[in-house]
Amino acid sequence: QLNWLAVIVGAAIYFVLGAVWYAPPIFGRAWQRSIGWDPAAAPPQMRVTTYAIPAVAYLVMAAATGMLAAATGSDSLESGLILGLVLGIGFALARTAVDATFTPNLPQPATLFAITGLYHLVGVVIVAVLVSVWV
C-alpha cells in the first residue's frame, strides 16, 4: 500500500532541497564553476519545463522509493535510512559518477560529482525515511 501523501511530500522536499542546495551561497557558485558556467554571462532563460521536469522526476523517484519500501517491509527510521543509503549510493551516486566521468569538457568533474551526487544521496535518504516511517 503506497502512501501517496508521503510520496508527494517527499518529492516536494527533494525539489525544495535542490533550490536550497544549488543556491549561490550554498553550493551554487561551486557548481557553476564545476560545469564552466561564466557567472558574468546572462543566466539561461528558465521555462516551465525547467522546473516541471525535475518535479515530475522527483515524484517518480519518490513513488518508486515508496514501492521499494513497501516491498522490503521498510517501516522504521533505521530501515528507511538503510533503504535510502542503498538507493542513494547504489543508483543516484553511481549514476552521477558516470555522468561526471563521461561528460566532456567539464572543468571540475570531481566538484560536480561531489555537489550533485551528495544532493541526490541526501534527497533519496530523506524520501526513503519519509515513505518508510509515514505509514
N, C-alpha and C positions, 0 to 999 in steps of 0.2 A: 504494500500500500504506500503510494508516494504522497508525501505531504507537500502539495503544490504551493502552499503559503511559504513553507520553509525554502522551497526551491526558488521562488520569486524573490524572497528577501535575500537569500544567499547570492543570487545573481546581481541584485541591486547593490549589495555590499561590495562584491567583486568589482563592479563598474565604478563605484564611488572611490574605492581603494585606488583604482587606476588614476582617477582625477587628482587625488592627493599625491600618490607616488610619483607621477610624472610632472607635478607642478615644479616650476623653476627653482623654488627654494629647497625642495627636497632632492629629487634625482633628475629633474627636467633638464637642467643645463648640462650635466654629465652625460645624460642620454643623447642630447643633441650633438655634443662633441663626438660621442661614440659612433654616430651614424654620418658624421660630416656635415651636419646642418649648420649653416652660417647664421649666427644669431642676428647679424646685421641685415640679413635678407628679410624680405616680407614673408610672413608665415603663409603656408598654403591656405587656400580658401576652404573653410570647413563646411561640409554639406551635411544634410540629414543622415546620409549613409555613413558618414564618418563616425557617428555615434550609434546609429541603429544597428550596424553590422556587429560591432563588439557587444552591444546589449543583447542581441539575439544569440550570439555565440556563447556568452556567459550564461544565458538561460538554458541553452542546450547542455553546456558543461555541468551546470548545477543539477539539471534533471538526470543526466547520466550518473553523476555522483550520487544522487539520491537513490537511483535504481540499484547501484552497486552497494550502497549502504544497506538497503533493504535485503538484497540478495545475500549479503555476507553476514547479516544479523548485527550490523554495527548500530548500537543503540546507547552508547555511553561516550563520555568525553574522551576516555582513553582509546576506545576503538575508532572514534572519529578522527583523532589525531593520527593514529596508525594508518587509517584509510587515506587521509589527506596527504600524509608523507609518502605513502606508496604511490599514489596517483601523481602527486606533485613532482616527486623525484623521477619516478618511472616514466612519466609521459611529458609533463609540462617542461621540466628542467632539461630532460634529454632532448626533446624537440628543439628547445631554444638553443642548446649547444650545437645541434646540427645546423640550424639557421645561421648562427654566428660564425660557424666554421666555413660554410659554403656560400655566404653572401659576398660577392666580390666587392672590392674597393671600400670596405669598412675601415675607417681609420683606427678604431679601437674595438675590435671584436670581443676581447675579454671583458671590457666595460659593458658593452651591450649585453653580453651573456649574463653578467652578474646582476645588472639592473633589471632586465626583462625576466630572466629566469627566476630570480628571487621574488619578483612581483607575482608571477604565476604560482610559484610554490606557496607563498603566503595566502593568495586568493583561494587556491584549491583547498588548503588546510582549513581555512575559515568556513568554506562551503561544506566540506566534509563533516566538520564538527557540528555545524548548524543542522544539517539534514540528519545527522546521527542522533543528536540529543533532543531535537524538536519532533517528537513523535506523537 
